Amino acid sequence: VAQARAVVEEWKYEQVYPFPDEPGTSIEQIERQVFDIVAVHIARHLPGFDAIQRRSKAFQLRMLRQAIETSPASLQLILDEVLRLPKSQRDELAHLLRDTSLSSIIGTSRIVDLMLSKATRSHRANGLSHLIVELKAPQVKIGSEEIT
């Protein structure tokens, strides 16, 4: 048990532990305990888990949290769709995710009212620049948040 706590504390120190806050309810506490037990067990038995890059470790722990907390079917559907993408589109998605969070990409795909696009030459083949125009409701005042 002490060894398991030490592993979890190390993950927190590395900032890869997928729970930023302490549990607020008894249910959250139980979920956290289940996660800790499963995650530590996997880390002990997965060769090289401690040696993988911080970002990969954080990703794997977040996936495990998602699978424990929610329906694994949702996670499976998302991963299946990503894995079915052609390599060029997976590479493009990876490039987008280096600069933008997935939640921002999803949010943008729902708010776009008008999108103008023009192909431009860039250092990448087939590079495109996009200008996105969002129409605002008349009752919304334009402030820094809207401009951003």
C-alpha positions in Angstrom: 0.0 0.0 0.0 2.8 2.4 0.9 4.5 1.6 -2.5 1.3 2.3 -4.3 0.9 5.7 -2.6 4.5 6.5 -3.5 3.8 5.8 -7.2 0.7 8.0 -7.1 2.6 10.8 -5.3 5.3 10.5 -8.0 2.7 10.9 -10.7 1.3 14.0 -9.0 4.8 15.4 -8.8 5.3 14.7 -12.5 1.9 16.3 -13.1 0.7 13.3 -15.0 -1.9 12.2 -12.5 -5.3 12.8 -14.1 -7.1 14.1 -11.0 -6.0 17.7 -10.3 -8.2 18.1 -7.2 -8.9 16.1 -4.1 -12.2 14.0 -4.2 -15.2 16.0 -3.1 -17.6 13.2 -2.4 -17.4 9.6 -1.1 -18.2 8.3 -4.6 -15.3 10.3 -6.1 -13.1 9.0 -3.3 -14.1 5.4 -4.2 -13.6 6.0 -8.0 -10.1 7.5 -7.2 -9.2 4.4 -5.1 -10.3 2.1 -7.9 -8.3 4.2 -10.4 -5.2 4.2 -8.1 -5.3 0.4 -7.7 -5.8 -0.4 -11.4 -3.3 2.3 -12.5 -0.5 1.2 -10.1 -1.1 -2.4 -11.0 -0.8 -1.6 -14.7 2.3 0.5 -14.2 4.0 -2.3 -12.3 3.3 -4.9 -15.0 3.7 -2.8 -18.1 7.3 -2.9 -19.2 8.9 0.5 -19.4 5.9 2.5 -18.2 8.1 4.5 -15.9 10.5 5.4 -18.7 7.9 6.7 -21.2 7.7 10.4 -21.9 5.7 12.5 -19.5 3.1 13.5 -22.1 2.5 9.8 -23.1 2.2 8.8 -19.5 -0.3 11.5 -18.8 -2.3 10.5 -21.9 -2.4 6.8 -20.8 -3.5 7.7 -17.3 -6.2 10.0 -18.6 -7.5 7.2 -20.9 -7.6 4.8 -18.0 -9.5 7.4 -15.9 -12.0 7.9 -18.8 -12.5 4.1 -19.2 -13.1 3.7 -15.4 -15.4 6.7 -15.0 -17.5 6.5 -18.1 -18.7 3.9 -20.6 -15.7 2.3 -22.3 -17.9 2.2 -25.4 -17.5 6.0 -25.8 -13.8 5.9 -25.6 -13.7 2.9 -27.9 -15.8 4.7 -30.5 -13.5 7.8 -30.4 -10.3 5.8 -30.7 -11.7 3.6 -33.4 -12.7 6.6 -35.5 -9.2 8.1 -35.0 -7.5 4.8 -35.9 -9.6 4.6 -39.1 -8.3 7.9 -40.4 -5.8 7.7 -43.2 -2.2 8.4 -42.1 -2.2 11.8 -43.6 -5.3 12.9 -41.7 -4.0 11.4 -38.4 -0.8 13.4 -39.0 -2.8 16.5 -39.6 -4.9 15.9 -36.5 -1.6 15.5 -34.5 -0.3 18.7 -35.9 -3.5 20.6 -35.0 -3.4 19.1 -31.4 0.2 20.5 -30.9 -1.2 24.0 -31.3 -4.9 23.7 -30.2 -6.8 21.6 -27.6 -9.3 19.1 -28.8 -12.0 20.8 -26.8 -11.3 24.1 -28.7 -11.4 22.2 -32.1 -14.8 20.7 -31.1 -16.2 24.0 -29.9 -15.1 25.8 -33.1 -16.8 23.2 -35.2 -20.1 24.0 -33.6 -19.9 27.9 -33.6 -18.7 28.6 -37.0 -21.4 30.6 -38.8 -19.4 31.5 -41.8 -16.0 30.3 -43.0 -14.0 31.8 -45.8 -11.0 29.8 -47.0 -8.2 30.6 -49.4 -5.4 28.3 -50.4 -2.0 29.8 -49.8 1.5 28.6 -50.4 3.4 27.9 -47.2 6.2 25.8 -46.0 3.8 22.8 -46.0 2.4 21.2 -49.1 -1.3 21.9 -49.5 -1.2 24.5 -46.7 -4.4 26.4 -46.2 -5.1 29.5 -44.3 -8.6 30.0 -42.9 -10.4 33.1 -41.8 -13.3 32.3 -39.5 -16.1 34.9 -39.1 -18.6 34.4 -36.3 -21.8 36.3 -36.5 -22.8 37.7 -33.2 -26.3 38.2 -31.8 -27.4 41.8 -31.5 -27.8 41.6 -27.7 -24.2 40.5 -27.2 -21.8 43.3 -26.4 -18.3 43.0 -28.0 -15.6 42.7 -25.4 -12.2 41.1 -25.2 -13.7 37.6 -25.0 -15.6 38.0 -28.2 -12.6 39.5 -30.0 -10.5 36.6 -28.9 
